[in-house]
Amino acid sequence: MSKVSKRGAKLHLLTAREVLNAGDGDHGDGGGLYLRVRDSDRSAAWIYRFTSPTGRRREMGLGAAHRANAQQAGASLTGARDLAHRCREQLRAGIDPIDARDGRRDAQREAEAAKRSAEALDHWTLARCARDYFERAIEPSRTPKHAAQWISSLENHLAPELWHAHVDSIEPPALLAALLAVKPHERARNLKGDKLPETMQRLRQRLDATYEDAIFHRRATKNPAAAVKRKMREAAPKRDRGQFRALPYKEAPAFMAVLRQAEGIAARCLEFAMLTAARTSEALLAEWSEFDLDAAVWVVPPNRMKSGEAHTIFLSPRAVDILKDMQRLGERHVFPTNAKRDVDGASAAMSNMSMLVTLDRLGYRDRTTVHGLCRATFSTWANETGAARPDVIEACLAHEESNRVRAAYNRSKFNDERRALLEAWAEYLARPAAPVIELESKRA
């Protein structure tokens, strides 16, 4: 029995028997619902024709028409009418049924893809990410010893609940707590003073590299190792910011005699820093591109100067000799270390620890700091002996001048005096020093 739609169109024009016996062609059931039969392959399907809210005539497939028998044909007809009714309801609401169906399919596909992606990422723990990065990038480019140290440091120092946690679930506070809980070696703690233990810094650097790789491969969305860098520095124990301990300048020639007998790159770096009155970082990070050995000049770039301005240092003959000796190593840094290398295999610069260890090895660690030895000892000698005018001494030390006009004048006028002062300092350090035997006897 036919029905009438809300718009007056007749519905339900077909019977189950008509569906069962329908021949080739389109057979209307009313309200836009059609049974489409193709006798050539005996296939049949339900079609819904409509005018979309945009005025476009469209045709939507509602699925196959099953009609093996009268009961199946009747059930297929009822199902098709229900689907057509839903389409009419959508049209009355201003919704295109095809667009709505495609949207549901797209959403379902996206949901399934997201689910598969989430399942694929579930097994990427911090440990798996670190080991995967280690196998691809670290192990092939490092010596076996260094490569083993790289991964074992993470395995041995990170708590299991963090090491085996999902890589993207670890928050910065938890990682910071884990790093601060690392127990430094007693010797390293004594020599580092107010700085973070080397182990903690290396762990953070290795975690940082691991997280960058995990983000690149879409295994993580954030890098907590980068977020804790400043917080680690803030958590470092603070030292008394008084003057650095410095060796009395009258004992400097004796120390220099002992230092020149010491072998190793760190000893040469310390000697070079003394001769140039340079800051520790300036000497450690020096690169060959900064030097003109023919002119005996070293220009430290602005990015490595405390004042943010380039600083010219005039080299004494002994300082030039040290540089020429270092050239045979053929590395980018003047004073490299083989303990660690860059990703491209080049030697990295030495750490601050290297010169502190040299002081300790020579028996002077409890008497001076590197900074005090290289700068305060020089400054005291120059001022107390009247080796140069105060402005020349300050210019050699690259102390930031509060009066910028005066600072510009200093830089342009003091070059000859600065060169003469540093050469006089080198000659003073090279003087035969009777106290050497006395100092060594005290250490014995």
Phi, psi and omega in degrees: 000129183283156177238175180237132180285172181297336178267006176092359180280141180286140180237167174056053181277340182264153172250167180298321180294321179295323176296318182296322188257005184299138178265193184299135178130185178256130183239117186278138174255001180095152177068022177094358181268131181227147170259120181253123182241135175238101184295338183299326178234013178059023178270152179216145182212158177264135183234140175239121179255139183201168173253121183289164178304339179273357180093005182271133177281131184222162180226130186236129177282134180251009177112173182288149175260110181271125185211048177291332178208174184298320181295318180292321178297319179295318180294321179294321179296316180298316179298318180295320178297322178297316179296319179295321178300317178297321179297318179297322178296320178295318179297320178297333178271004179081021182249133175281120184300324180292316179297321179295318179296315180296323178297319178296321180294317179297317180296321179294318179296318179296319179296319179293320179295318179297321179296316179296320179296317179296320179295322180292328182276343185304327186272000181274083174281169177301320180298315181294319179296316182295316181291323178296315178295320178301314183293326183274321191246324187271306185302318181289341188251357183241166174291155180305321181294313181293321179298317179297321178294324183301308184280325182293329179297322178288316182295325186273336187254343180265134180298144182305321182294336177270316183299324182257013176280157176301136188301328183267001181265352185275122181266154181307316180300321180292320179291320178299315179299321180293320180290320180290341179278351179294129181273117179285154174297140185303317181295317180298320181295320181294319185281334183281343178066242183267008184265161179292144178302145182302322182300315180298318181293319180292321177301313181297318180297319180289323175293322179299315178296320179298315182291322177299320178293320180295321178293319179301320181267014176060036175260346178215158181245351181216163182235090180294336179293328176284325183292334185266359185302309180293321182296328177295318179295321180294332182275352181295142179299138182270138179262166174293121185274034176282196181291147174291140175297132182229145177286134175305137188296336179291339178265355184297319178298323178295318178296318181298323178298319178292318183297320183290341175278343181283142179262160175114156182293323181297321179295320179291326178294318179295318178298317179298318180296322177296316183294332183256357183055037184271156171290156183305311184295327180297319180286315183297322185264008182300137178239156186296334180295346182271355189248145167235095185291330179294322179270356182055053182226141175235122178249109179279124184293158184303324184292347178248010180253142179300325181280347183079012179236147179300144182233125179265129179241129181268129190265132174284163179305320180294322178296321178295320179299318179299316181296318180296325178292324180287336181300332182295341181286334176067032180254165180293316178276145180294319181241080185276168172233143176267000182292330177214151182229157176290172180300327180278003176093356181283148179295143178268171177285155177292158176272168178302332183300329188300314181285329175296319178296322178298315176301317181295319181294328181273357177085018183247005186298327182272002184248340182201158169260165178297315181298315180296320181294316186280332187242309182292320178298316177298313182298316180296316178301312184294320182284316185287330180268354182067032183296336179198167177292150181308319181298323180292318179298314180296324178294322177295325181277353180057036174290137183295124182272124182293327178269106187292328178294317179293323179298316180297321178296317180301314184296326185275337188254343190260008187302311181296319181291324179293317178298316181296322181295314181291327176292323177294322178296317179297320179293322179296316181294334182273359181297144172302133186236109179299326182296353182303313182295320180296317181295318181292328179291328177292328181280338186293000000 
